[in-house]
């Protein structure tokens, strides 16, 4: 049963990391309601689950690298010099966008882990950003950015500041960056793609931080569980990313807003009952 739970958690991670509905929120809710007991010692198991939640995101990162390798590779010999320079500028924008989250994440990581990983906080953030999506889509701002090349360094930094809000469980990293992008006049497709690309350095850094913090004493069973979850999240992410990019070409984000609100209300009902 524990290995089946690992597979389910990998599936949840692969789907919810890229859809703006909060992967961490869904994973924590699954753990709260179903539970994962890889270790008998509750403290050891809690440390393992914290590590597991972050490190399996590496599978989702690999999916982005695999799907967009040519676009993200500035050294591709098939690219023209102009295209290579555009790719380098994109990476500079990604680095700039990661700075706010790196700083705030390092300062508040332990505090957030200790006090905000609760069902109530997750529910509130699910509802809050669900409402934000609906409001932003019902009152759209004029689109000023239609391609990644048009995205300025200043706008990339502002999107990175919006991403810092995602350190609170239930917010959704992609949700925070997409809402922030739409408020800055960024086209939906550009906002989604930039959110995908911005995730790579952020999630890789978070994974390495957790490994250095908790990974030294991990048993081989724990590492096998993390490997399985990572592989599952990679495969599922391939489909989730393609689906979202296809979906937003013809639809807006309101359906995700309604989903977040409904889920948040159900979580609150469960908490109070």
Secondary structure as a PSIPRED ss2 file (coil, helix, strand):
# PSIPRED VFORMAT (PSIPRED V4.0)

   1 X C   1.000  0.000  0.000
   2 X H   0.000  1.000  0.000
   3 X H   0.000  1.000  0.000
   4 X H   0.000  1.000  0.000
   5 X H   0.000  1.000  0.000
   6 X H   0.000  1.000  0.000
   7 X H   0.000  1.000  0.000
   8 X H   0.000  1.000  0.000
   9 X H   0.000  1.000  0.000
  10 X H   0.000  1.000  0.000
  11 X H   0.000  1.000  0.000
  12 X H   0.000  1.000  0.000
  13 X H   0.000  1.000  0.000
  14 X H   0.000  1.000  0.000
  15 X H   0.000  1.000  0.000
  16 X H   0.000  1.000  0.000
  17 X C   1.000  0.000  0.000
  18 X C   1.000  0.000  0.000
  19 X C   1.000  0.000  0.000
  20 X C   1.000  0.000  0.000
  21 X C   1.000  0.000  0.000
  22 X C   1.000  0.000  0.000
  23 X H   0.000  1.000  0.000
  24 X H   0.000  1.000  0.000
  25 X H   0.000  1.000  0.000
  26 X H   0.000  1.000  0.000
  27 X H   0.000  1.000  0.000
  28 X H   0.000  1.000  0.000
  29 X H   0.000  1.000  0.000
  30 X H   0.000  1.000  0.000
  31 X H   0.000  1.000  0.000
  32 X H   0.000  1.000  0.000
  33 X H   0.000  1.000  0.000
  34 X C   1.000  0.000  0.000
  35 X C   1.000  0.000  0.000
  36 X C   1.000  0.000  0.000
  37 X C   1.000  0.000  0.000
  38 X C   1.000  0.000  0.000
  39 X C   1.000  0.000  0.000
  40 X C   1.000  0.000  0.000
  41 X C   1.000  0.000  0.000
  42 X H   0.000  1.000  0.000
  43 X H   0.000  1.000  0.000
  44 X H   0.000  1.000  0.000
  45 X H   0.000  1.000  0.000
  46 X H   0.000  1.000  0.000
  47 X H   0.000  1.000  0.000
  48 X H   0.000  1.000  0.000
  49 X H   0.000  1.000  0.000
  50 X H   0.000  1.000  0.000
  51 X H   0.000  1.000  0.000
  52 X H   0.000  1.000  0.000
  53 X H   0.000  1.000  0.000
  54 X H   0.000  1.000  0.000
  55 X H   0.000  1.000  0.000
  56 X C   1.000  0.000  0.000
  57 X H   0.000  1.000  0.000
  58 X H   0.000  1.000  0.000
  59 X H   0.000  1.000  0.000
  60 X H   0.000  1.000  0.000
  61 X H   0.000  1.000  0.000
  62 X H   0.000  1.000  0.000
  63 X H   0.000  1.000  0.000
  64 X H   0.000  1.000  0.000
  65 X H   0.000  1.000  0.000
  66 X H   0.000  1.000  0.000
  67 X H   0.000  1.000  0.000
  68 X C   1.000  0.000  0.000
  69 X H   0.000  1.000  0.000
  70 X H   0.000  1.000  0.000
  71 X H   0.000  1.000  0.000
  72 X H   0.000  1.000  0.000
  73 X C   1.000  0.000  0.000
  74 X C   1.000  0.000  0.000
  75 X C   1.000  0.000  0.000
  76 X C   1.000  0.000  0.000
  77 X C   1.000  0.000  0.000
  78 X C   1.000  0.000  0.000
  79 X C   1.000  0.000  0.000
  80 X C   1.000  0.000  0.000
  81 X H   0.000  1.000  0.000
  82 X H   0.000  1.000  0.000
  83 X H   0.000  1.000  0.000
  84 X H   0.000  1.000  0.000
  85 X H   0.000  1.000  0.000
  86 X H   0.000  1.000  0.000
  87 X H   0.000  1.000  0.000
  88 X H   0.000  1.000  0.000
  89 X H   0.000  1.000  0.000
  90 X H   0.000  1.000  0.000
  91 X H   0.000  1.000  0.000
  92 X H   0.000  1.000  0.000
  93 X H   0.000  1.000  0.000
  94 X H   0.000  1.000  0.000
  95 X H   0.000  1.000  0.000
  96 X H   0.000  1.000  0.000
  97 X H   0.000  1.000  0.000
  98 X H   0.000  1.000  0.000
  99 X H   0.000  1.000  0.000
 100 X H   0.000  1.000  0.000
 101 X H   0.000  1.000  0.000
 102 X H   0.000  1.000  0.000
 103 X H   0.000  1.000  0.000
 104 X H   0.000  1.000  0.000
 105 X H   0.000  1.000  0.000
 106 X H   0.000  1.000  0.000
 107 X H   0.000  1.000  0.000
 108 X H   0.000  1.000  0.000
 109 X H   0.000  1.000  0.000
 110 X H   0.000  1.000  0.000
 111 X H   0.000  1.000  0.000
 112 X H   0.000  1.000  0.000
 113 X H   0.000  1.000  0.000
 114 X H   0.000  1.000  0.000
 115 X H   0.000  1.000  0.000
 116 X C   1.000  0.000  0.000
 117 X C   1.000  0.000  0.000
 118 X C   1.000  0.000  0.000
 119 X H   0.000  1.000  0.000
 120 X H   0.000  1.000  0.000
 121 X H   0.000  1.000  0.000
 122 X H   0.000  1.000  0.000
 123 X H   0.000  1.000  0.000
 124 X H   0.000  1.000  0.000
 125 X H   0.000  1.000  0.000
 126 X H   0.000  1.000  0.000
 127 X H   0.000  1.000  0.000
 128 X H   0.000  1.000  0.000
 129 X H   0.000  1.000  0.000
 130 X H   0.000  1.000  0.000
 131 X H   0.000  1.000  0.000
 132 X H   0.000  1.000  0.000
 133 X H   0.000  1.000  0.000
 134 X H   0.000  1.000  0.000
 135 X H   0.000  1.000  0.000
 136 X H   0.000  1.000  0.000
 137 X H   0.000  1.000  0.000
 138 X H   0.000  1.000  0.000
 139 X C   1.000  0.000  0.000
 140 X C   1.000  0.000  0.000
 141 X C   1.000  0.000  0.000
 142 X C   1.000  0.000  0.000
 143 X C   1.000  0.000  0.000
 144 X C   1.000  0.000  0.000
 145 X E   0.000  0.000  1.000
 146 X C   1.000  0.000  0.000
 147 X C   1.000  0.000  0.000
 148 X H   0.000  1.000  0.000
 149 X H   0.000  1.000  0.000
 150 X H   0.000  1.000  0.000
 151 X C   1.000  0.000  0.000
 152 X C   1.000  0.000  0.000
 153 X H   0.000  1.000  0.000
 154 X H   0.000  1.000  0.000
 155 X H   0.000  1.000  0.000
 156 X H   0.000  1.000  0.000
 157 X H   0.000  1.000  0.000
 158 X H   0.000  1.000  0.000
 159 X H   0.000  1.000  0.000
 160 X H   0.000  1.000  0.000
 161 X H   0.000  1.000  0.000
 162 X H   0.000  1.000  0.000
 163 X H   0.000  1.000  0.000
 164 X H   0.000  1.000  0.000
 165 X H   0.000  1.000  0.000
 166 X H   0.000  1.000  0.000
 167 X H   0.000  1.000  0.000
 168 X C   1.000  0.000  0.000
 169 X C   1.000  0.000  0.000
 170 X C   1.000  0.000  0.000
 171 X C   1.000  0.000  0.000
 172 X C   1.000  0.000  0.000
 173 X H   0.000  1.000  0.000
 174 X H   0.000  1.000  0.000
 175 X H   0.000  1.000  0.000
 176 X H   0.000  1.000  0.000
 177 X H   0.000  1.000  0.000
 178 X H   0.000  1.000  0.000
 179 X H   0.000  1.000  0.000
 180 X H   0.000  1.000  0.000
 181 X H   0.000  1.000  0.000
 182 X H   0.000  1.000  0.000
 183 X H   0.000  1.000  0.000
 184 X C   1.000  0.000  0.000
 185 X C   1.000  0.000  0.000
 186 X E   0.000  0.000  1.000
 187 X C   1.000  0.000  0.000
 188 X H   0.000  1.000  0.000
 189 X H   0.000  1.000  0.000
 190 X H   0.000  1.000  0.000
 191 X H   0.000  1.000  0.000
 192 X H   0.000  1.000  0.000
 193 X H   0.000  1.000  0.000
 194 X H   0.000  1.000  0.000
 195 X H   0.000  1.000  0.000
 196 X H   0.000  1.000  0.000
 197 X H   0.000  1.000  0.000
 198 X H   0.000  1.000  0.000
 199 X H   0.000  1.000  0.000
 200 X H   0.000  1.000  0.000
 201 X H   0.000  1.000  0.000
 202 X H   0.000  1.000  0.000
 203 X H   0.000  1.000  0.000
 204 X H   0.000  1.000  0.000
 205 X H   0.000  1.000  0.000
 206 X H   0.000  1.000  0.000
 207 X H   0.000  1.000  0.000
 208 X H   0.000  1.000  0.000
 209 X H   0.000  1.000  0.000
 210 X H   0.000  1.000  0.000
 211 X H   0.000  1.000  0.000
 212 X H   0.000  1.000  0.000
 213 X H   0.000  1.000  0.000
 214 X H   0.000  1.000  0.000
 215 X H   0.000  1.000  0.000
 216 X H   0.000  1.000  0.000
 217 X H   0.000  1.000  0.000
 218 X C   1.000  0.000  0.000
 219 X C   1.000  0.000  0.000
 220 X H   0.000  1.000  0.000
 221 X H   0.000  1.000  0.000
 222 X H   0.000  1.000  0.000
 223 X H   0.000  1.000  0.000
 224 X H   0.000  1.000  0.000
 225 X H   0.000  1.000  0.000
 226 X H   0.000  1.000  0.000
 227 X H   0.000  1.000  0.000
 228 X H   0.000  1.000  0.000
 229 X H   0.000  1.000  0.000
 230 X H   0.000  1.000  0.000
 231 X H   0.000  1.000  0.000
 232 X H   0.000  1.000  0.000
 233 X H   0.000  1.000  0.000
 234 X H   0.000  1.000  0.000
 235 X H   0.000  1.000  0.000
 236 X H   0.000  1.000  0.000
 237 X H   0.000  1.000  0.000
 238 X H   0.000  1.000  0.000
 239 X H   0.000  1.000  0.000
 240 X H   0.000  1.000  0.000
 241 X H   0.000  1.000  0.000
 242 X H   0.000  1.000  0.000
 243 X H   0.000  1.000  0.000
 244 X H   0.000  1.000  0.000
 245 X H   0.000  1.000  0.000
 246 X H   0.000  1.000  0.000
 247 X H   0.000  1.000  0.000
 248 X H   0.000  1.000  0.000
 249 X C   1.000  0.000  0.000
 250 X C   1.000  0.000  0.000
 251 X C   1.000  0.000  0.000
 252 X C   1.000  0.000  0.000
 253 X C   1.000  0.000  0.000
 254 X H   0.000  1.000  0.000
 255 X H   0.000  1.000  0.000
 256 X H   0.000  1.000  0.000
 257 X H   0.000  1.000  0.000
 258 X H   0.000  1.000  0.000
 259 X H   0.000  1.000  0.000
 260 X H   0.000  1.000  0.000
 261 X H   0.000  1.000  0.000
 262 X H   0.000  1.000  0.000
 263 X H   0.000  1.000  0.000
 264 X H   0.000  1.000  0.000
 265 X H   0.000  1.000  0.000
 266 X H   0.000  1.000  0.000
 267 X H   0.000  1.000  0.000
 268 X H   0.000  1.000  0.000
 269 X H   0.000  1.000  0.000
 270 X H   0.000  1.000  0.000
 271 X H   0.000  1.000  0.000
 272 X H   0.000  1.000  0.000
 273 X C   1.000  0.000  0.000
